[in-house]
Each structure stands twice: as C-alpha cells, then as structure tokens.
Amino acid sequence: MSEKPDPMTVPFGTVFCDWMATARSQDGVYEYSGHVEEYGDFSLSPAAHALHYGSAVFEGMKAHWQADGSLAIFRLDDHVARMRQSTAQLRLPIPESSTLREMIVDAVEANVAEVPAAPGSLYIRPTIIGTEPNIGAAATPSCEALLFVVNCPVGDYFKGGVRPLTLLVEETIPRTTPQFGMVKSGANYAMALAPTLDAMEKNSAVDQILFATGGDITETGAANFFLADEDRVVTRQLDSSFLHGVTRASVLTLAQDLGYNVQERPIELNELAEWANRGEAFLSGTAAVLSPVGTILRGDENIVFGDGEPGPNTLRLRERLVAIQSGHSEDQHGWRTTVGS
C-alpha cells in the first residue's frame, strides 16, 4: 500500500485503512466469507436503489488502545443494535447481530497496525446500501443490499482539539424529518449540510448549527447537546426526531455515577442565557467525544458560557469517558470489547 498522511494532521475520516469487510445479501441473508479483503472500489449498478432513493444506513464507533496494550471497541453491541434498528426503518435486509459484529471485529483486527496512539483512535464505519437495480421502486424497498465495513485512523473531529465551540441557533429549518431523525442515514446529514455551510460562510466563527425548530432544542448537525452545572446534567428527552446517541447514553450513565442529577426534558431557548451565567454547555458524539461549547449565537445575542472556556464539569465528564474508553478506568458497565488478543 502507498504511504499515508499522518491522520492527526488531516481532516477527520480522510485516511482509510488497508483492509475492509464486505457481504452482499442473498434472499435477505448477508453472505460473509469470514475473510477481509483489500480496501478498494466495488461495482454498483447505475440503477442501484441507494443512488436514487437514499436506501443507505451507517454506524460510527471507535476502537482505542488500552492502558494494558490491548485494543478495544467502545460499546460495540450498542452500535450493532442501533444499526439494525436503522436498517429496519429503511426496510433493507437486516443483518444478524453476529454477522455484523464479526465483520466489524475482523476489519478492526486486520487494520490493527494502523490504529494511532492516544489521543488518536480507529474510527469504524459499517454501512449498508440498497443495491437492487430498479429506478421504479420509489415506493418499495430494496430487497438486495451490500454491507461493508471500512476503518479510518483519526484524531480530533473538530479542528484545534478540545476547545470551546461556537454554535448558531436555527429556529426555523428542521434538522431532519421528525419521524426519521433517530435513523443514522446520510439523508439526515444532507438536510443539515446547507444550513450549516451557509452559517459558516456568514460567520467563520461558527462550528455547528444548534437546531431548535420552533424553539425545541434537539441537537447539532453532528452531536447531541447538553447543559451542565455543579449539580445537574440536562439534555433533550429522546423521541424519533433526533439521533439516540450512544455517547449521549454513556454521558448520562457516567453523570449518574458521579452523583449529578440527570434530567432528560425539553430545553427552552430562554434557558440558555441563564445557564450561561452559572453553568456550561457541551456536545457529545462518537466523533466529537465530549466537546465544550463556549458561545451560542441567537439572532443578535451572543450567549457566552462562563468565561468562554471549557467548564470544570464538562472536563470532568470528558475525562471520565476517555478514561473508560482508553482502559485507564474500570469498565463497570461492560462497554469495552477487546479485539486482536
């Protein structure tokens, strides 16, 4: 393979590992050979369902080097379960948990030499696309599909590492269609793309859009949103309008472990200024990990949290999460899956 750039110095997800795992469905069952193959292109009909009607789902998770020198995937089974749920929502052939799990582990083990040292990690991207060649199937699902797993050695998702982010509140444009927000599909991210790029073009300080359609704060284009202070950790209650983040669930569990009062409830826009005077805000996600928010822009109002720098509660939760992911803290909840041993 050709020499690759240092993943810590290039944009997240732009360097790919040498090996991948693939399986095509046959009568609703994915036929996996049990062997990885060299990373490369595969053939696809120009009439493939995914290219015309968006029948594609994916997942994102990470593997981290551990304190004892082993490698572990964080919350593998939770990601497998969420991908199967997304696949069901798009009415694609659903892979058996065991098959999907095996393919993910095989791909990671094959690419172990490319996993960067901390704070880097291996990003894992299993994907399913509808491959049935039928451009008349707008109202019917694809009965044929391709499942594949690729890996990327990665550094920080946001440029500059752990730094306070600037969010712009969007009260009119929805993040996605309400009944489809919990599905991890490219279509959901496509809906957020134009508003985010438009906002960044108008204000280069903006890192993400905070979607609050009709005043209902849900998430940004790439992560779940939280408020925190010395006593409480607050985030929007789950429904079908936004992604049920695995990292979100991890943060809530860790917050409870640390003695915070965890609240899952609506967050009013008018609360933001009040929280900024005495609390903190942050984002969570597989790629984002746990990223502090320094400023939220709402119309002509600049809401600065504290002194605009990462807050102590945000950093406390991030440090606890990273310690478990990297094996520097006990895995009380069984979240790590050791591979390659």
C-alpha positions in Angstrom: 0.0 0.0 0.0 1.1 3.6 -0.6 2.4 5.8 2.2 -0.4 7.6 4.0 -0.5 11.0 5.7 -0.5 11.3 9.5 -4.2 11.0 10.5 -3.6 13.5 13.3 -2.8 16.3 10.8 -5.5 15.8 8.2 -9.3 16.2 8.3 -11.2 13.5 10.3 -12.2 10.5 8.2 -10.0 11.2 5.1 -7.4 8.4 5.6 -8.5 4.8 5.1 -7.0 1.6 6.3 -5.8 -1.2 4.1 -8.5 -3.7 4.7 -12.3 -3.9 4.7 -15.0 -6.5 5.2 -17.9 -6.9 2.7 -21.0 -9.0 2.4 -23.9 -9.0 -0.1 -27.4 -10.1 0.8 -28.9 -13.2 -0.8 -32.6 -13.8 -0.1 -32.4 -11.4 2.9 -29.2 -13.0 4.4 -25.8 -11.4 4.2 -23.2 -13.9 2.9 -19.9 -13.1 4.7 -16.9 -15.2 3.7 -15.2 -14.7 7.1 -12.3 -13.0 5.4 -11.4 -9.4 4.9 -10.3 -8.0 1.6 -8.1 -5.2 0.3 -9.7 -1.8 0.6 -10.9 -0.6 -2.8 -13.8 0.2 -5.1 -16.6 -2.2 -5.7 -19.0 -2.3 -8.7 -22.6 -0.9 -8.4 -25.4 -0.7 -10.9 -26.2 2.9 -12.0 -29.8 1.9 -11.2 -29.0 0.8 -7.6 -31.8 1.8 -5.2 -29.5 3.7 -2.8 -28.4 6.0 -5.6 -31.9 7.1 -6.4 -34.0 6.6 -3.2 -31.5 7.0 -0.4 -31.7 3.5 1.0 -28.4 3.7 2.9 -27.6 3.5 6.7 -24.4 3.5 8.6 -22.8 3.5 12.0 -19.8 5.1 13.6 -17.8 3.8 16.6 -14.2 3.7 17.7 -11.5 1.4 18.8 -8.9 2.7 21.3 -5.6 1.4 22.5 -5.9 0.4 26.2 -3.6 1.1 29.1 -2.6 -2.6 29.1 -1.6 -2.5 25.4 -4.7 -4.3 24.1 -7.2 -2.8 21.7 -10.9 -2.4 22.5 -14.0 -1.2 20.7 -16.2 1.1 22.7 -19.9 0.0 23.0 -19.8 -2.4 20.0 -23.0 -4.2 20.8 -25.0 -0.9 21.3 -23.8 0.3 17.9 -24.7 -3.1 16.3 -28.2 -2.8 17.8 -28.7 0.8 16.6 -27.6 -0.1 13.1 -30.0 -3.0 12.9 -32.8 -0.6 14.0 -31.8 1.9 11.3 -31.8 -0.8 8.7 -35.3 -1.9 9.7 -36.6 1.6 9.4 -35.4 1.7 5.8 -36.8 -1.8 5.2 -33.4 -3.1 4.0 -32.4 -6.7 4.7 -31.3 -6.7 8.4 -28.0 -8.3 9.2 -27.8 -10.8 12.0 -26.1 -9.2 15.0 -23.5 -12.0 15.0 -22.6 -11.3 11.3 -22.4 -7.6 11.7 -20.3 -8.0 14.9 -18.0 -10.5 13.2 -17.3 -8.2 10.2 -16.6 -5.2 12.4 -14.2 -7.2 14.6 -12.5 -8.8 11.6 -11.9 -5.4 9.9 -10.5 -3.9 13.1 -8.2 -6.8 13.7 -6.9 -6.6 10.1 -6.1 -2.9 10.5 -4.6 -3.0 14.0 -1.2 -1.8 12.7 -2.9 1.5 11.6 -4.5 2.4 14.9 -2.9 5.6 16.1 -1.8 6.2 19.7 -3.9 8.2 22.0 -5.5 10.7 21.6 -6.0 9.2 18.2 -8.3 6.2 17.6 -9.6 3.9 14.9 -13.0 5.1 13.5 -15.2 2.2 12.4 -17.8 2.8 9.6 -20.1 -0.1 8.8 -22.5 0.8 6.0 -25.5 -0.9 4.3 -26.7 0.3 0.9 -29.7 -0.9 -1.2 -28.3 -2.4 -4.4 -31.4 -3.6 -6.2 -31.3 -2.2 -9.8 -34.8 -0.7 -10.0 -35.4 3.0 -10.6 -39.2 2.4 -10.5 -39.0 1.4 -6.8 -39.6 4.8 -5.2 -42.4 3.3 -3.1 -40.9 -0.1 -2.4 -37.7 -1.1 -0.6 -34.5 -2.7 -2.0 -34.5 -6.4 -1.5 -30.8 -6.6 -2.2 -28.1 -4.9 -0.2 -24.4 -4.6 0.3 -22.9 -4.5 3.8 -19.3 -3.2 4.2 -17.0 -2.1 7.0 -14.2 0.4 6.5 -11.8 1.9 9.1 -10.1 5.3 9.4 -7.3 6.2 11.8 -8.4 9.5 13.2 -7.5 12.4 15.5 -9.9 15.1 16.8 -13.2 15.7 14.9 -13.1 19.5 15.5 -10.0 21.4 14.4 -8.0 22.6 17.3 -8.7 19.7 19.6 -10.6 20.2 22.9 -11.6 23.9 22.6 -14.8 25.9 23.2 -17.1 25.7 20.2 -19.4 28.3 18.8 -22.9 27.3 17.9 -25.6 29.2 15.9 -29.2 28.6 16.9 -31.5 27.7 14.0 -35.2 28.1 14.9 -36.9 27.7 11.5 -35.2 25.0 9.4 -35.6 21.4 10.9 -32.6 19.2 11.5 -34.5 16.4 9.6 -38.0 15.0 9.2 -39.4 14.3 12.7 -40.2 10.6 12.3 -36.8 9.9 10.7 -34.3 11.7 13.0 -33.3 8.7 15.0 -32.2 6.8 11.9 -28.5 7.1 11.1 -28.8 7.7 7.4 -27.0 10.0 5.1 -30.2 11.8 4.2 -30.4 13.2 7.7 -26.9 14.7 7.5 -27.6 16.1 4.0 -30.6 18.1 5.3 -28.3 19.8 7.9 -25.5 20.4 5.4 -26.7 23.5 3.5 -27.8 25.5 6.7 -24.5 24.7 8.4 -22.4 25.7 5.4 -24.5 28.9 4.9 -24.0 29.8 8.6 -20.2 29.2 8.4 -20.0 31.4 5.2 -21.7 34.3 7.0 -19.7 33.8 10.2 -16.4 32.0 10.2 -16.5 31.5 14.0 -19.5 29.1 13.7 -18.6 25.4 14.3 -22.1 23.9 14.2 -25.8 24.7 14.0 -27.9 24.1 17.1 -31.2 23.0 15.7 -34.1 24.4 17.8 -37.0 24.3 15.3 -40.0 26.2 16.8 -37.9 26.7 19.9 -37.4 23.0 20.5 -33.7 22.4 21.1 -32.7 18.9 19.9 -29.1 18.5 18.5 -26.5 19.9 16.2 -25.7 18.5 12.8 -23.2 16.1 14.3 -23.8 15.7 18.0 -26.2 15.7 21.0 -26.5 18.9 23.1 -26.1 19.1 26.9 -26.3 21.7 29.7 -24.4 21.1 33.0 -23.6 22.7 36.3 -22.3 21.5 39.7 -25.5 19.6 40.4 -27.2 18.8 37.1 -26.7 17.4 33.6 -29.6 18.2 31.3 -30.3 17.0 27.7 -33.4 16.7 25.5 -35.6 13.7 26.1 -35.5 11.1 23.3 -38.0 10.8 20.6 -37.9 10.0 16.9 -36.9 13.5 15.8 -33.2 13.2 16.5 -30.4 10.7 16.9 -30.2 8.4 20.0 -26.5 8.9 20.6 -24.5 6.0 22.1 -22.1 8.6 23.6 -25.1 10.5 24.9 -26.3 7.4 26.8 -22.7 6.9 28.1 -22.5 10.5 29.4 -25.9 10.2 31.2 -24.7 7.0 32.9 -21.4 8.5 33.9 -23.1 11.6 35.2 -25.3 9.4 37.4 -22.2 7.5 38.6 -20.7 10.9 39.6 -23.7 12.0 41.5 -25.2 14.5 39.1 -29.0 15.0 38.9 -29.7 13.8 35.4 -32.6 15.4 33.6 -34.0 14.4 30.2 -36.5 17.0 29.3 -37.3 19.9 26.9 -34.7 22.7 26.9 -36.2 26.1 26.4 -34.2 28.7 24.3 -34.7 31.2 27.1 -32.8 28.9 29.5 -29.6 29.3 27.6 -28.7 32.8 28.9 -29.5 31.7 32.5 -27.3 28.6 32.2 -24.5 30.7 30.7 -24.3 32.8 33.8 -23.8 29.8 36.1 -23.3 26.6 34.1 -21.9 25.0 31.0 -22.9 23.5 27.6 -21.3 20.7 25.6 -21.8 18.3 22.7 -21.4 14.6 22.7 -20.9 12.1 19.9 -18.7 9.3 18.7 -16.6 11.6 16.6 -16.9 14.7 18.8 -16.4 12.7 22.0 -17.4 15.4 24.5 -16.8 18.9 23.2 -17.3 22.1 25.3 -19.4 24.9 24.0 -18.1 28.4 24.6 -20.6 30.6 22.8 -24.1 30.3 21.4 -25.3 32.8 18.8 -29.0 33.5 18.8 -30.1 36.4 16.5 -28.2 39.4 17.7 -27.5 37.8 21.1 -24.1 36.3 21.9 -24.5 33.9 24.8 -21.1 33.2 26.4 -20.9 30.4 28.9 -18.8 31.4 31.9 -15.5 32.8 30.6 -16.0 31.2 27.3 -13.5 28.4 28.1 -14.2 24.7 28.8 -16.0 24.3 32.1 -14.9 22.0 35.0 -18.0 19.8 34.8 -17.6 19.3 31.1 -13.9 18.4 31.5 -14.7 16.1 34.4 -17.3 14.1 32.4 -15.0 14.1 29.4 -12.0 12.8 31.4 -14.2 10.0 32.9 -15.4 9.0 29.5 -12.0 9.0 27.9 -10.5 7.1 30.8 -13.0 4.2 30.3 -12.6 4.3 26.5 -8.8 4.0 26.9 -8.7 1.4 29.7 -7.4 3.8 32.3 -10.5 3.3 34.4 -12.5 0.3 35.4 -15.2 -0.7 32.9 -18.1 -1.1 35.4 -20.7 -1.1 32.6 -19.2 -3.7 30.3 -18.7 -1.2 27.4 -15.3 -2.4 26.1 -14.9 -5.3 23.7 -11.3 -6.4 23.4 -10.1 -7.4 19.9 -7.0 -8.8 18.4 -5.9 -10.7 21.5 
